[in-house]
Amino acid sequence: MNPLIKATIAATLVTGHAASAASPEDNIKVVQDFFTAYGANDLDGIAAVMDENVQWHIPGRHPLSGTKDGRDEVLAFFAQLGAAGFKAEPIYFGADETYVVDIHRGWSNAEGKPNVDTMWALLYRIEDGKIVEATNLSADQDAANTFFWSQYQLAPVPDRLAE
């Protein structure tokens, strides 16, 4: 049996719906559209390339780390990155019918606060022309943690605890 047909059948059995496979070029275009929207701080543009139930995995031990579940949480994350002046410059894209890998430079230029300037790799899973999952990988997680802690402080206890 054709491997693509076999994978589609397996995906349908696991998820309950068939995801249409796109070309690698189509999938790269989705991620390029994401970067264009991100660079313009266009949250509507970012939302347009994301599945409603997207999961975005942010590594580290800082106030913004962890998995963001759903488009609203992911957009809130990107709104915070924009407020901190965090920028990204794509360097490389690679793709197949399901995944896109990007390598980019990520940096900040905040006055009077620690900054970060490092390489990042992201692995995106694309289904039906939308990002359904992304996993960030940092070349210097310690620098990223320091940067994010300098930008985002936790509220004092008990205000930060959920009721």
C-alpha positions as CSV (number, residue, x, y, z in Angstrom):
1,M,0.0,0.0,0.0
2,N,1.2,3.5,-0.8
3,P,2.9,5.0,2.4
4,L,0.9,8.3,2.1
5,I,-2.4,6.4,1.9
6,K,-1.4,4.2,4.8
7,A,-0.5,7.4,6.9
8,T,-3.8,9.0,6.0
9,I,-5.7,6.0,7.1
10,A,-3.7,5.8,10.3
11,A,-4.3,9.6,11.0
12,T,-8.0,9.1,10.4
13,L,-8.2,6.2,12.8
14,V,-6.3,8.2,15.5
15,T,-7.9,11.6,15.1
16,G,-11.3,10.7,13.7
17,H,-10.9,12.8,10.6
18,A,-8.7,12.7,7.5
19,A,-6.2,15.4,7.1
20,S,-5.4,16.4,3.6
21,A,-1.7,16.2,2.8
22,A,-0.3,19.4,1.3
23,S,2.9,19.8,-0.7
24,P,6.0,20.8,1.2
25,E,5.9,24.2,-0.6
26,D,2.3,24.8,0.6
27,N,3.3,24.0,4.1
28,I,6.3,26.3,4.0
29,K,4.0,29.1,2.7
30,V,1.8,28.6,5.9
31,V,4.9,29.2,8.1
32,Q,6.2,32.1,5.9
33,D,2.7,33.7,6.3
34,F,3.0,33.2,10.1
35,F,6.4,35.0,10.1
36,T,5.1,37.8,7.9
37,A,2.2,38.4,10.4
38,Y,4.5,38.0,13.4
39,G,6.9,40.6,12.0
40,A,4.1,43.0,11.6
41,N,2.7,42.2,15.1
42,D,-0.5,41.2,13.2
43,L,-2.4,38.9,15.6
44,D,-5.3,38.4,13.1
45,G,-2.7,37.3,10.6
46,I,-1.2,34.9,13.1
47,A,-4.6,33.6,13.9
48,A,-5.4,33.0,10.2
49,V,-2.7,30.3,9.9
50,M,-3.5,28.5,13.1
51,D,-6.0,25.8,13.9
52,E,-8.5,26.7,16.6
53,N,-7.0,23.9,18.8
54,V,-3.4,24.6,18.1
55,Q,-0.8,23.5,20.7
56,W,2.4,25.6,20.9
57,H,5.2,24.2,23.1
58,I,7.6,26.8,24.7
59,P,10.7,25.4,26.4
60,G,12.3,26.7,29.5
61,R,11.6,27.7,33.0
62,H,10.2,31.2,32.8
63,P,6.8,33.0,33.0
64,L,5.9,32.3,29.3
65,S,7.1,28.7,29.1
66,G,4.9,25.6,28.8
67,T,2.3,24.4,26.3
68,K,-0.2,27.0,25.0
69,D,-3.5,25.2,24.3
70,G,-5.8,26.7,21.7
71,R,-5.6,29.8,19.4
72,D,-6.5,32.3,22.2
73,E,-3.6,31.2,24.5
74,V,-1.1,31.2,21.6
75,L,-2.2,34.7,20.5
76,A,-1.8,35.9,24.1
77,F,1.7,34.5,24.0
78,F,2.6,36.3,20.8
79,A,1.0,39.6,22.1
80,Q,3.4,39.4,25.0
81,L,6.4,38.7,22.7
82,G,5.4,41.7,20.7
83,A,5.2,43.9,23.8
84,A,8.7,42.8,24.8
85,G,10.1,43.7,21.4
86,F,11.2,40.2,20.6
87,K,12.0,39.8,16.9
88,A,12.5,36.8,14.6
89,E,14.4,36.5,11.3
90,P,13.9,33.3,9.3
91,I,17.0,31.7,7.9
92,Y,16.0,28.3,6.7
93,F,12.8,26.3,5.9
94,G,12.5,22.6,5.2
95,A,9.3,20.6,4.9
96,D,7.4,17.5,3.9
97,E,3.7,16.8,3.5
98,T,3.1,17.2,7.3
99,Y,6.0,19.0,8.9
100,V,7.9,22.2,8.5
101,V,11.2,23.0,10.2
102,D,12.4,26.6,10.5
103,I,15.7,27.9,11.8
104,H,15.6,31.6,12.7
105,R,17.5,34.2,14.7
106,G,15.5,35.5,17.6
107,W,16.5,38.6,19.4
108,S,15.4,41.5,21.6
109,N,16.5,45.1,21.9
110,A,15.1,46.3,25.2
111,E,16.8,49.2,26.9
112,G,18.0,48.7,30.4
113,K,17.1,45.1,30.5
114,P,18.9,41.8,29.6
115,N,18.5,40.9,25.9
116,V,18.6,37.7,24.0
117,D,20.1,37.0,20.6
118,T,20.2,33.3,19.7
119,M,19.2,30.7,17.1
120,W,15.9,28.9,17.4
121,A,14.5,25.8,15.6
122,L,10.8,25.2,15.4
123,L,9.0,22.1,14.3
124,Y,5.5,22.8,13.0
125,R,2.8,20.2,12.2
126,I,0.5,21.4,9.5
127,E,-3.0,20.0,8.7
128,D,-5.4,21.4,6.2
129,G,-3.3,24.5,5.7
130,K,-3.2,25.4,9.4
131,I,-0.6,25.0,12.1
132,V,-1.9,22.5,14.5
133,E,1.2,22.1,16.7
134,A,4.6,23.8,17.1
135,T,7.6,23.0,19.2
136,N,10.2,25.6,19.9
137,L,13.8,24.6,20.5
138,S,16.4,27.2,21.7
139,A,20.1,27.1,21.0
140,D,20.6,29.0,24.4
141,Q,17.8,28.2,26.8
142,D,19.6,29.9,29.7
143,A,19.8,33.2,27.8
144,A,16.1,32.8,26.8
145,N,15.1,32.1,30.5
146,T,17.1,35.2,31.7
147,F,15.4,37.4,29.0
148,F,11.9,36.3,29.8
149,W,12.3,36.6,33.5
150,S,13.6,40.1,33.0
151,Q,10.5,41.0,31.0
152,Y,7.7,39.3,32.9
153,Q,7.5,39.3,36.7
154,L,5.1,37.1,38.6
155,A,2.5,38.8,40.9
156,P,3.1,38.3,44.6
157,V,1.5,35.4,46.4
158,P,-1.5,35.1,46.9
159,D,-2.4,37.1,43.8
160,R,-0.7,34.7,41.4
161,L,-2.5,31.7,42.8
162,A,-5.7,30.5,41.1
163,E,-8.8,30.2,43.2
